[in-house]
Structures are given as C-alpha cells and as structure tokens.
C-alpha cells in the first residue's frame, strides 16, 4: 500500500488530524496498560492450537514478540501516519503472509487488541462521555486502517500468485507444443551416437579428438533432455504421492542424481531416524536441484551445509552454501520461472522446486544469511495442522 492509497482509506474511514491528536492524548493513559494488553494477547495465542503453532522459538521468542507488539501499539497510537508508517506496518502484514497466517486469525487478533484498547478508553474517560465517544471513534478508525494495510499484503501476495500461475500456464502451453518435436530428434541423435560408439568399438579405432567431441555431444543431448523433463515437470498438475520416507537415504539419492559428490563437501546435520512425508521422487528432484545450484555457485569445489530437524507440525530442512550469495536486488525473483543469472541457465530449477514444495503444502524460501545462499524448506506432516510454522 502506498501513501495515496492510505490517504484514500483515511478519508473513507473518516480518520483526520483531530483523531490523530485524540490517539496521541490517549497514549499516555494507555501506556501503563500496554503490558497487560500484550500479555492478554499472547495468552489467547497460547490457547489456540493453530495460532500457537507459529511460536516455535519458546519463551525467548515470545518475549521478543511481546516487545514488538508493544512497539506496534505505541506506533498505532502516536503515528505519524505517513509514508514511513505505511512501510513499517506493511512489513507486519508481509510477515503474516510469509508464515501463511489465515486471514481469519489476523482479524481475530486485531479485534482482541481493539477490545482491550476500548476498555482503556472507557476507563480513562469514564466521567467524560463525549471524550470517550471521540476516542472510541479514533481507535476504531486507526485499527480499520491497520486492517486495510495488512489486507493489502494479502492482496499483493494473491496478485503475485496469479501472475506466477499465468506464467506457468504459458510455459505449460509451450511445453505441450514443443516437447514432442524436440524428443524425436533427440532420440535420433541418441541412436546415432550409440551406433557410432558401437562402430568405433568394433573397429578398435582410437581417436582422442573424436572421443572428446562424441562425449560433448552426449553431454549436450543429456542437457537438452533434462530441460525438456524440467519443462514437463513444471507444467504438470499431478498431486504428490506422499509417503513417510527416511530423510537420510533421500539425501544420498539426491547427491547421486545431482552428480555433485565430487564437487561438494556435504556437511550433514540430520538425525538418523528423521522421516518426512513426501513424494520421494519429487523431493529427490528438489534436493538434487538445490545441491547442483550450490555446486555451480562455488565451482570448481565448495561446501554445502545440510541440516534438518522436527519443527512444529512438520520437518524443516536448510540447504546452505558458502558461495557468493544472492544479490539483494534479485532476491524476490529467484523462484520465477525462466529467471536466471547463469549464462547457460534455463530458469526452471528453482521454479520447479517451489512448485513441488507448494504441492506438498510446504514452504521454500530464501533466508537472510551472513554469507552464501541459505534455502529453507518446511514440509508438513500428513496429519499436521494447516498453519505452517514459518521461519525462525
């Protein structure tokens, strides 16, 4: 939401400078009650299973969140209600989107804050009915503005998902039209290469230059075939066949598929008995893509840290490398289909990974890290709640 939209919403709910002044005056009366309001808010969260599943960092995280909520309340009552206010409060909405907080829970949380603030108003102005009514209108108006800002974050997320869906639909149409045409000549090339190789073996001819070019053709046709497979995988709409699967063997399988064992020092921190509820073929493809990206970012040799553990309602995996990392200006694009920074990349790998993880009801995101690239995967259990825990 930009400042023009906020100004429009302010006019719609009747929020003016008089209301801003009323809230500023109310802050001095509300400040002593803020700790109780914050404690009440988190007691309600702890009593609600879906809301509670967001809190995965224990008491330390709750204390941090309480301070954040107190700061937010102070900002809501004191303003100033300008562009910086919009940006700061829009970030709260984006966090709700990122952790997949259902909108109904966001509304419920806001109404709980509203009720507690209105109790403060009634207590502060018990003997001044007109003042109490004025302050009540101001509180309702500013919290309606907050809802508008937060709902705008959900709107932006939905619009982005629509754009991604449209783009994937276009890719699907393209795939359907060219896959068959490309597979036929590739099959002919493979057959010819096989016959050439058999002929050379029979004649006993040894030519280093010819062998080198033969191998180069094999590698490039394999690359073309993989690109076609990636396009078909990206365009398909098959639900994953999720089964409880041991994670450690799945990681070994991904290492083999990515062909990176000789190029990566893989440092594992994974419990031997940890399982995930996934389509093993799909998940192996995701992990192989991430390992391949880590290897290419650190060519010719590098390190990747692969960790996993139980997280509320599911399993969290992190794949982190020691490479150059992702520039800040393109971080929001790396999961877009056909977007790539590689000279010979297709821009399909991470888009396919996101598609697969989404189909599992999970999350794939790029984390902030001091160095290298760190990707987080969260995979829900088959019997888990719908709300994912989000990053911590």
C-alpha positions as a Markdown table, in Angstrom:
| # | Residue | x | y | z |
|---|---|---|---|---|
| 1 | Unk | 0.0 | 0.0 | 0.0 |
| 2 | Unk | 1.3 | 3.4 | -0.9 |
| 3 | Unk | 0.6 | 6.8 | 0.8 |
| 4 | Unk | -2.0 | 7.7 | -1.8 |
| 5 | Unk | -4.0 | 4.6 | -1.0 |
| 6 | Unk | -3.6 | 5.3 | 2.7 |
| 7 | Unk | -4.9 | 8.8 | 2.3 |
| 8 | Unk | -7.9 | 7.4 | 0.4 |
| 9 | Unk | -8.5 | 4.9 | 3.2 |
| 10 | Unk | -8.2 | 7.7 | 5.8 |
| 11 | Unk | -10.9 | 9.7 | 4.0 |
| 12 | Unk | -13.1 | 6.6 | 3.8 |
| 13 | Unk | -13.0 | 5.8 | 7.5 |
| 14 | Unk | -13.0 | 9.5 | 8.4 |
| 15 | Unk | -9.6 | 9.5 | 10.0 |
| 16 | Unk | -8.4 | 13.1 | 10.4 |
| 17 | Unk | -5.9 | 15.2 | 12.3 |
| 18 | Unk | -8.4 | 15.5 | 15.2 |
| 19 | Unk | -8.5 | 11.7 | 15.5 |
| 20 | Unk | -4.6 | 11.6 | 15.4 |
| 21 | Unk | -4.5 | 14.1 | 18.2 |
| 22 | Unk | -7.1 | 12.1 | 20.2 |
| 23 | Unk | -5.0 | 9.0 | 19.9 |
| 24 | Unk | -1.8 | 10.8 | 20.9 |
| 25 | Unk | -3.6 | 12.0 | 24.0 |
| 26 | Unk | -4.9 | 8.5 | 24.7 |
| 27 | Unk | -1.4 | 7.1 | 24.6 |
| 28 | Unk | -0.4 | 8.5 | 28.0 |
| 29 | Unk | -3.5 | 6.8 | 29.5 |
| 30 | Unk | -2.9 | 3.6 | 27.6 |
| 31 | Unk | 0.8 | 3.2 | 28.2 |
| 32 | Unk | 0.5 | 1.7 | 31.7 |
| 33 | Unk | -2.0 | -0.9 | 30.3 |
| 34 | Unk | 0.2 | -2.0 | 27.4 |
| 35 | Unk | 2.0 | -4.8 | 29.2 |
| 36 | Unk | -1.4 | -6.3 | 30.3 |
| 37 | Unk | -2.8 | -5.9 | 26.8 |
| 38 | Unk | 0.3 | -7.7 | 25.4 |
| 39 | Unk | 0.2 | -10.5 | 27.9 |
| 40 | Unk | -3.6 | -11.0 | 27.2 |
| 41 | Unk | -2.9 | -11.2 | 23.5 |
| 42 | Unk | -0.3 | -13.9 | 23.9 |
| 43 | Unk | -2.4 | -15.9 | 26.4 |
| 44 | Unk | -5.0 | -16.0 | 23.7 |
| 45 | Unk | -2.4 | -17.3 | 21.2 |
| 46 | Unk | -1.2 | -20.0 | 23.5 |
| 47 | Unk | -4.8 | -21.2 | 24.0 |
| 48 | Unk | -5.4 | -21.5 | 20.2 |
| 49 | Unk | -3.6 | -24.5 | 18.6 |
| 50 | Unk | -3.3 | -23.1 | 15.1 |
| 51 | Unk | -2.1 | -19.7 | 16.3 |
| 52 | Unk | 0.3 | -21.3 | 18.9 |
| 53 | Unk | 2.0 | -23.4 | 16.2 |
| 54 | Unk | 3.5 | -20.1 | 14.8 |
| 55 | Unk | 5.5 | -19.8 | 18.0 |
| 56 | Unk | 8.4 | -22.2 | 17.6 |
| 57 | Unk | 11.2 | -20.4 | 19.5 |
| 58 | Unk | 10.0 | -20.9 | 23.0 |
| 59 | Unk | 9.9 | -18.3 | 25.8 |
| 60 | Unk | 12.7 | -16.2 | 24.3 |
| 61 | Unk | 10.8 | -15.7 | 21.1 |
| 62 | Unk | 7.6 | -14.8 | 22.9 |
| 63 | Unk | 9.5 | -12.1 | 24.8 |
| 64 | Unk | 10.8 | -10.7 | 21.6 |
| 65 | Unk | 7.3 | -10.8 | 20.1 |
| 66 | Unk | 5.9 | -9.1 | 23.1 |
| 67 | Unk | 8.3 | -6.2 | 22.7 |
| 68 | Unk | 7.4 | -5.9 | 19.0 |
| 69 | Unk | 3.7 | -5.8 | 19.8 |
| 70 | Unk | 4.2 | -3.1 | 22.4 |
| 71 | Unk | 6.2 | -1.0 | 19.9 |
| 72 | Unk | 3.5 | -1.6 | 17.3 |
| 73 | Unk | 0.8 | -0.4 | 19.7 |
| 74 | Unk | 2.8 | 2.8 | 20.5 |
| 75 | Unk | 3.2 | 3.5 | 16.8 |
| 76 | Unk | -0.5 | 2.9 | 16.2 |
| 77 | Unk | -1.5 | 5.5 | 18.8 |
| 78 | Unk | 1.3 | 8.0 | 18.2 |
| 79 | Unk | 1.8 | 7.9 | 14.4 |
| 80 | Unk | 2.9 | 9.9 | 12.5 |
| 81 | Unk | 0.6 | 8.4 | 9.8 |
| 82 | Unk | 2.9 | 9.0 | 6.8 |
| 83 | Unk | 4.8 | 7.0 | 4.2 |
| 84 | Unk | 7.3 | 5.6 | 6.8 |
| 85 | Unk | 4.3 | 4.4 | 8.9 |
| 86 | Unk | 2.8 | 2.6 | 5.9 |
| 87 | Unk | 6.1 | 0.9 | 5.1 |
| 88 | Unk | 6.7 | -0.2 | 8.6 |
| 89 | Unk | 3.2 | -1.5 | 9.2 |
| 90 | Unk | 3.0 | -3.1 | 5.8 |
| 91 | Unk | 6.0 | -5.3 | 6.8 |
| 92 | Unk | 3.8 | -6.7 | 9.6 |
| 93 | Unk | 1.3 | -7.8 | 7.0 |
| 94 | Unk | 4.0 | -9.3 | 4.9 |
| 95 | Unk | 5.2 | -11.4 | 7.8 |
| 96 | Unk | 1.6 | -12.7 | 8.3 |
| 97 | Unk | 1.6 | -13.7 | 4.6 |
| 98 | Unk | 5.0 | -15.3 | 4.8 |
| 99 | Unk | 4.0 | -17.5 | 7.7 |
| 100 | Unk | 0.7 | -18.3 | 6.0 |
| 101 | Unk | -1.3 | -16.9 | 8.9 |
| 102 | Unk | -5.0 | -17.3 | 7.9 |
| 103 | Unk | -6.8 | -14.0 | 7.5 |
| 104 | Unk | -9.5 | -15.0 | 9.9 |
| 105 | Unk | -6.8 | -15.3 | 12.7 |
| 106 | Unk | -5.4 | -11.9 | 11.7 |
| 107 | Unk | -8.9 | -10.4 | 12.1 |
| 108 | Unk | -9.5 | -12.1 | 15.4 |
| 109 | Unk | -6.1 | -10.9 | 16.7 |
| 110 | Unk | -6.9 | -7.3 | 15.7 |
| 111 | Unk | -10.3 | -7.4 | 17.3 |
| 112 | Unk | -8.8 | -8.6 | 20.6 |
| 113 | Unk | -6.4 | -5.6 | 20.5 |
| 114 | Unk | -9.4 | -3.4 | 19.7 |
| 115 | Unk | -11.4 | -4.7 | 22.6 |
| 116 | Unk | -8.6 | -4.1 | 25.1 |
| 117 | Unk | -7.9 | -0.6 | 23.8 |
| 118 | Unk | -11.6 | 0.3 | 24.0 |
| 119 | Unk | -11.6 | -0.9 | 27.6 |
| 120 | Unk | -8.8 | 1.6 | 28.3 |
| 121 | Unk | -10.8 | 4.3 | 26.7 |
| 122 | Unk | -13.8 | 3.6 | 28.9 |
| 123 | Unk | -11.6 | 3.6 | 32.0 |
| 124 | Unk | -9.7 | 6.8 | 31.1 |
| 125 | Unk | -12.8 | 8.8 | 30.2 |
| 126 | Unk | -15.5 | 7.3 | 32.4 |
| 127 | Unk | -16.6 | 10.7 | 33.5 |
| 128 | Unk | -16.4 | 12.3 | 30.0 |
| 129 | Unk | -18.9 | 10.7 | 27.7 |
| 130 | Unk | -18.2 | 12.9 | 24.7 |
| 131 | Unk | -14.5 | 12.4 | 25.1 |
| 132 | Unk | -15.0 | 8.6 | 25.4 |
| 133 | Unk | -17.1 | 8.6 | 22.2 |
| 134 | Unk | -14.5 | 10.6 | 20.3 |
| 135 | Unk | -11.6 | 8.4 | 21.4 |
| 136 | Unk | -13.6 | 5.3 | 20.6 |
| 137 | Unk | -14.1 | 6.5 | 17.0 |
| 138 | Unk | -10.4 | 7.3 | 16.7 |
| 139 | Unk | -9.4 | 3.8 | 18.0 |
| 140 | Unk | -11.8 | 2.1 | 15.6 |
| 141 | Unk | -10.7 | 4.2 | 12.7 |
| 142 | Unk | -7.0 | 3.7 | 13.2 |
| 143 | Unk | -7.4 | -0.1 | 13.6 |
| 144 | Unk | -9.5 | -0.2 | 10.5 |
| 145 | Unk | -6.6 | 1.5 | 8.7 |
| 146 | Unk | -4.3 | -1.2 | 10.1 |
| 147 | Unk | -6.6 | -3.9 | 8.8 |
| 148 | Unk | -6.5 | -2.3 | 5.4 |
| 149 | Unk | -2.7 | -2.2 | 5.4 |
| 150 | Unk | -2.5 | -5.8 | 6.4 |
| 151 | Unk | -5.1 | -7.0 | 3.9 |
| 152 | Unk | -3.2 | -5.2 | 1.2 |
| 153 | Unk | -0.3 | -7.5 | 1.9 |
| 154 | Unk | -2.6 | -10.5 | 1.3 |
| 155 | Unk | -3.9 | -8.8 | -1.9 |
| 156 | Unk | -0.3 | -8.3 | -3.2 |
| 157 | Unk | 0.5 | -12.0 | -2.4 |
| 158 | Unk | -2.6 | -13.2 | -4.2 |
| 159 | Unk | -1.8 | -11.0 | -7.2 |
| 160 | Unk | 1.7 | -12.3 | -7.3 |
| 161 | Unk | 0.4 | -15.9 | -7.2 |
| 162 | Unk | -1.9 | -15.2 | -10.1 |
| 163 | Unk | 1.0 | -13.8 | -12.1 |
| 164 | Unk | 3.0 | -16.9 | -11.4 |
| 165 | Unk | 0.1 | -19.1 | -12.3 |
| 166 | Unk | -0.4 | -17.3 | -15.6 |
| 167 | Unk | 3.3 | -17.6 | -16.4 |
| 168 | Unk | 3.3 | -21.3 | -15.6 |
| 169 | Unk | 0.2 | -21.8 | -17.7 |
| 170 | Unk | 2.1 | -20.2 | -20.6 |
| 171 | Unk | 5.0 | -22.5 | -20.0 |
| 172 | Unk | 2.7 | -25.4 | -20.0 |
| 173 | Unk | 1.2 | -24.5 | -23.3 |
| 174 | Unk | 4.7 | -24.0 | -24.7 |
| 175 | Unk | 5.8 | -27.4 | -23.3 |
| 176 | Unk | 2.9 | -29.2 | -24.9 |
| 177 | Unk | 3.7 | -27.8 | -28.3 |
| 178 | Unk | 7.5 | -28.4 | -28.4 |
| 179 | Unk | 8.2 | -31.4 | -26.2 |
| 180 | Unk | 7.2 | -33.9 | -28.8 |
| 181 | Unk | 9.0 | -32.1 | -31.6 |
| 182 | Unk | 12.2 | -32.0 | -29.5 |
| 183 | Unk | 12.1 | -35.5 | -28.2 |
| 184 | Unk | 12.0 | -37.1 | -31.7 |
| 185 | Unk | 15.3 | -35.5 | -32.9 |
| 186 | Unk | 17.0 | -36.1 | -29.6 |
| 187 | Unk | 16.0 | -39.8 | -29.8 |
| 188 | Unk | 17.5 | -39.9 | -33.3 |
| 189 | Unk | 20.7 | -38.3 | -32.1 |
| 190 | Unk | 21.0 | -40.8 | -29.2 |
| 191 | Unk | 20.5 | -43.7 | -31.5 |
| 192 | Unk | 23.1 | -42.4 | -33.9 |
| 193 | Unk | 25.6 | -41.8 | -31.1 |
| 194 | Unk | 25.0 | -45.4 | -29.9 |
| 195 | Unk | 25.7 | -46.7 | -33.4 |
| 196 | Unk | 28.8 | -44.6 | -33.8 |
| 197 | Unk | 30.2 | -45.8 | -30.4 |
| 198 | Unk | 29.5 | -49.4 | -31.3 |
| 199 | Unk | 31.2 | -48.9 | -34.7 |
| 200 | Unk | 34.3 | -47.4 | -33.0 |
| 201 | Unk | 34.5 | -50.3 | -30.5 |
| 202 | Unk | 34.3 | -52.9 | -33.3 |
| 203 | Unk | 37.0 | -51.3 | -35.5 |
| 204 | Unk | 39.2 | -50.6 | -32.5 |
| 205 | Unk | 39.8 | -47.1 | -33.7 |
| 206 | Unk | 41.2 | -44.8 | -31.0 |
| 207 | Unk | 40.9 | -41.0 | -31.7 |
| 208 | Unk | 41.2 | -38.7 | -28.7 |
| 209 | Unk | 39.7 | -35.8 | -30.6 |
| 210 | Unk | 36.8 | -37.8 | -31.9 |
| 211 | Unk | 36.1 | -39.3 | -28.4 |
| 212 | Unk | 36.1 | -35.8 | -26.9 |
| 213 | Unk | 33.6 | -34.5 | -29.4 |
| 214 | Unk | 31.5 | -37.6 | -29.1 |
| 215 | Unk | 31.3 | -37.1 | -25.3 |
| 216 | Unk | 30.5 | -33.5 | -25.7 |
| 217 | Unk | 27.5 | -34.4 | -27.9 |
| 218 | Unk | 26.3 | -36.9 | -25.4 |
| 219 | Unk | 26.5 | -34.3 | -22.6 |
| 220 | Unk | 24.7 | -31.7 | -24.6 |
| 221 | Unk | 21.9 | -34.0 | -25.6 |
| 222 | Unk | 21.5 | -35.1 | -22.0 |
| 223 | Unk | 21.3 | -31.4 | -21.1 |
| 224 | Unk | 18.5 | -30.9 | -23.7 |
| 225 | Unk | 16.6 | -33.9 | -22.5 |
| 226 | Unk | 16.8 | -32.7 | -18.9 |
| 227 | Unk | 15.5 | -29.3 | -19.9 |
| 228 | Unk | 12.5 | -30.9 | -21.6 |
| 229 | Unk | 11.9 | -33.1 | -18.5 |
| 230 | Unk | 12.0 | -29.9 | -16.3 |
| 231 | Unk | 9.5 | -28.2 | -18.5 |
| 232 | Unk | 7.2 | -31.1 | -18.4 |
| 233 | Unk | 7.6 | -31.4 | -14.6 |
| 234 | Unk | 6.9 | -27.7 | -14.2 |
| 235 | Unk | 3.8 | -27.8 | -16.4 |
| 236 | Unk | 2.2 | -31.0 | -14.9 |
| 237 | Unk | -0.5 | -30.9 | -12.4 |
| 238 | Unk | -0.1 | -34.2 | -10.6 |
| 239 | Unk | -0.6 | -34.2 | -6.9 |
| 240 | Unk | 2.4 | -35.7 | -5.0 |
| 241 | Unk | 2.1 | -39.3 | -3.7 |
| 242 | Unk | 3.2 | -38.6 | -0.2 |
| 243 | Unk | 4.6 | -41.4 | 1.9 |
| 244 | Unk | 6.6 | -41.4 | 5.1 |
| 245 | Unk | 10.2 | -41.6 | 4.0 |
| 246 | Unk | 13.5 | -41.7 | 5.8 |
| 247 | Unk | 15.4 | -38.5 | 5.1 |
| 248 | Unk | 19.0 | -39.7 | 5.2 |
| 249 | Unk | 18.7 | -42.1 | 2.2 |
| 250 | Unk | 16.7 | -39.5 | 0.3 |
| 251 | Unk | 19.6 | -37.1 | 0.7 |
| 252 | Unk | 22.0 | -39.8 | -0.6 |
| 253 | Unk | 19.8 | -40.3 | -3.6 |
| 254 | Unk | 19.7 | -36.6 | -4.3 |
| 255 | Unk | 23.5 | -36.5 | -4.2 |
| 256 | Unk | 23.7 | -39.2 | -6.8 |
| 257 | Unk | 21.1 | -37.6 | -9.0 |
| 258 | Unk | 22.8 | -34.2 | -8.8 |
| 259 | Unk | 26.2 | -35.7 | -9.7 |
| 260 | Unk | 27.9 | -33.3 | -7.2 |
| 261 | Unk | 29.5 | -35.8 | -4.9 |
| 262 | Unk | 33.0 | -35.0 | -6.3 |
| 263 | Unk | 32.4 | -31.2 | -6.3 |
| 264 | Unk | 30.8 | -30.6 | -2.8 |
| 265 | Unk | 31.9 | -31.2 | 0.7 |
| 266 | Unk | 28.5 | -32.0 | 2.1 |
| 267 | Unk | 28.2 | -31.5 | 5.9 |
| 268 | Unk | 25.2 | -33.2 | 7.3 |
| 269 | Unk | 23.3 | -32.5 | 10.5 |
| 270 | Unk | 20.4 | -34.8 | 10.2 |
| 271 | Unk | 19.0 | -37.3 | 12.8 |
| 272 | Unk | 19.4 | -40.8 | 11.5 |
| 273 | Unk | 15.8 | -41.7 | 12.3 |
| 274 | Unk | 14.2 | -38.5 | 10.9 |
| 275 | Unk | 11.4 | -39.0 | 8.4 |
| 276 | Unk | 9.5 | -36.8 | 6.0 |
| 277 | Unk | 6.0 | -37.2 | 4.4 |
| 278 | Unk | 6.9 | -36.6 | 0.8 |
| 279 | Unk | 6.7 | -38.0 | -2.7 |
| 280 | Unk | 10.3 | -39.4 | -2.7 |
| 281 | Unk | 10.8 | -38.9 | -6.5 |
| 282 | Unk | 9.7 | -35.3 | -6.3 |
| 283 | Unk | 11.7 | -34.5 | -3.2 |
| 284 | Unk | 14.8 | -36.1 | -4.6 |
| 285 | Unk | 14.5 | -33.8 | -7.6 |
| 286 | Unk | 14.1 | -30.7 | -5.3 |
| 287 | Unk | 17.2 | -31.6 | -3.2 |
| 288 | Unk | 19.2 | -32.5 | -6.3 |
| 289 | Unk | 18.5 | -29.1 | -7.9 |
| 290 | Unk | 19.5 | -27.3 | -4.7 |
| 291 | Unk | 22.7 | -29.3 | -4.4 |
| 292 | Unk | 23.5 | -28.6 | -8.1 |
| 293 | Unk | 22.9 | -24.9 | -7.6 |
| 294 | Unk | 25.3 | -24.9 | -4.6 |
| 295 | Unk | 28.0 | -26.7 | -6.6 |
| 296 | Unk | 27.7 | -24.3 | -9.6 |
| 297 | Unk | 27.8 | -21.3 | -7.3 |
| 298 | Unk | 31.1 | -22.5 | -5.8 |
| 299 | Unk | 32.7 | -24.0 | -8.8 |
| 300 | Unk | 35.0 | -25.9 | -9.1 |
| 301 | Unk | 34.7 | -27.0 | -5.5 |
| 302 | Unk | 32.7 | -25.9 | -2.4 |
| 303 | Unk | 30.9 | -26.7 | 0.8 |
| 304 | Unk | 27.2 | -27.2 | 1.5 |
| 305 | Unk | 25.6 | -27.5 | 4.9 |
| 306 | Unk | 22.5 | -29.6 | 5.0 |
| 307 | Unk | 20.6 | -29.7 | 8.3 |
| 308 | Unk | 17.1 | -31.0 | 9.2 |
| 309 | Unk | 15.0 | -31.4 | 12.3 |
| 310 | Unk | 11.5 | -31.6 | 13.6 |
| 311 | Unk | 9.5 | -28.3 | 13.6 |
| 312 | Unk | 6.0 | -27.8 | 14.9 |
| 313 | Unk | 3.8 | -29.9 | 12.6 |
| 314 | Unk | 6.5 | -30.9 | 10.2 |
| 315 | Unk | 10.2 | -31.1 | 9.3 |
| 316 | Unk | 12.4 | -28.2 | 8.4 |
| 317 | Unk | 15.4 | -28.6 | 6.1 |
| 318 | Unk | 18.1 | -26.0 | 5.4 |
| 319 | Unk | 20.5 | -26.1 | 2.4 |
| 320 | Unk | 23.2 | -23.5 | 2.9 |
| 321 | Unk | 26.4 | -23.0 | 0.8 |
| 322 | Unk | 29.5 | -20.8 | 1.2 |
| 323 | Unk | 29.2 | -19.2 | -2.2 |
| 324 | Unk | 28.7 | -15.5 | -3.2 |
| 325 | Unk | 25.0 | -15.5 | -2.2 |
| 326 | Unk | 22.1 | -13.9 | -4.0 |
| 327 | Unk | 22.3 | -10.1 | -4.7 |
| 328 | Unk | 19.6 | -8.2 | -2.7 |
| 329 | Unk | 18.1 | -6.7 | -5.8 |
| 330 | Unk | 17.1 | -10.0 | -7.3 |
| 331 | Unk | 16.2 | -12.0 | -4.2 |
| 332 | Unk | 12.5 | -11.6 | -4.9 |
| 333 | Unk | 12.9 | -13.1 | -8.4 |
| 334 | Unk | 14.8 | -16.3 | -7.9 |
| 335 | Unk | 11.7 | -18.5 | -7.8 |
| 336 | Unk | 10.2 | -17.0 | -11.0 |
| 337 | Unk | 10.0 | -19.4 | -13.9 |
| 338 | Unk | 12.6 | -18.6 | -16.7 |
| 339 | Unk | 14.5 | -16.1 | -14.5 |
| 340 | Unk | 18.2 | -17.0 | -14.3 |
| 341 | Unk | 21.6 | -15.3 | -13.8 |
| 342 | Unk | 23.5 | -18.2 | -15.3 |
| 343 | Unk | 25.0 | -17.8 | -18.8 |
| 344 | Unk | 23.6 | -21.1 | -19.8 |
| 345 | Unk | 20.7 | -21.5 | -17.3 |
| 346 | Unk | 17.1 | -22.2 | -18.1 |
| 347 | Unk | 15.5 | -20.5 | -15.1 |
| 348 | Unk | 13.5 | -23.7 | -14.4 |
| 349 | Unk | 15.2 | -25.3 | -11.4 |
| 350 | Unk | 14.1 | -23.2 | -8.5 |
| 351 | Unk | 10.6 | -22.6 | -10.1 |
| 352 | Unk | 10.2 | -26.3 | -10.3 |
| 353 | Unk | 11.4 | -26.7 | -6.7 |
| 354 | Unk | 8.9 | -24.1 | -5.5 |
| 355 | Unk | 6.1 | -25.8 | -7.5 |
| 356 | Unk | 6.8 | -29.2 | -5.9 |
| 357 | Unk | 7.1 | -27.9 | -2.3 |
| 358 | Unk | 3.8 | -25.9 | -2.7 |
| 359 | Unk | 2.1 | -29.1 | -3.9 |
| 360 | Unk | 3.3 | -30.7 | -0.7 |
| 361 | Unk | 1.7 | -27.9 | 1.3 |
| 362 | Unk | 5.1 | -26.8 | 2.4 |
| 363 | Unk | 7.3 | -23.7 | 2.1 |
| 364 | Unk | 10.5 | -22.9 | 0.2 |
| 365 | Unk | 12.2 | -19.6 | 0.8 |
| 366 | Unk | 15.5 | -17.8 | 0.7 |
| 367 | Unk | 16.7 | -16.9 | 4.1 |
| 368 | Unk | 18.9 | -13.9 | 5.1 |
| 369 | Unk | 22.4 | -15.1 | 5.8 |
| 370 | Unk | 25.7 | -13.5 | 6.5 |
| 371 | Unk | 27.4 | -15.3 | 3.6 |
| 372 | Unk | 26.4 | -17.7 | 0.8 |
| 373 | Unk | 22.9 | -18.8 | 0.0 |
| 374 | Unk | 20.7 | -20.5 | 2.5 |
| 375 | Unk | 17.4 | -22.0 | 1.5 |
| 376 | Unk | 14.8 | -23.2 | 4.0 |
| 377 | Unk | 12.2 | -26.0 | 3.2 |
| 378 | Unk | 9.4 | -26.7 | 5.6 |
| 379 | Unk | 7.4 | -29.9 | 5.0 |
| 380 | Unk | 4.2 | -30.6 | 6.9 |
| 381 | Unk | 3.3 | -33.9 | 8.4 |
| 382 | Unk | 0.3 | -35.7 | 6.8 |
| 383 | Unk | -1.6 | -35.3 | 10.0 |
| 384 | Unk | -0.4 | -31.8 | 10.9 |
| 385 | Unk | -2.5 | -28.6 | 11.2 |
| 386 | Unk | -2.8 | -26.4 | 8.2 |
| 387 | Unk | -0.8 | -23.5 | 9.6 |
| 388 | Unk | 2.9 | -23.7 | 8.9 |
| 389 | Unk | 5.4 | -22.5 | 11.5 |
| 390 | Unk | 7.3 | -20.1 | 9.3 |
| 391 | Unk | 11.0 | -19.3 | 9.6 |
| 392 | Unk | 12.8 | -18.6 | 12.9 |
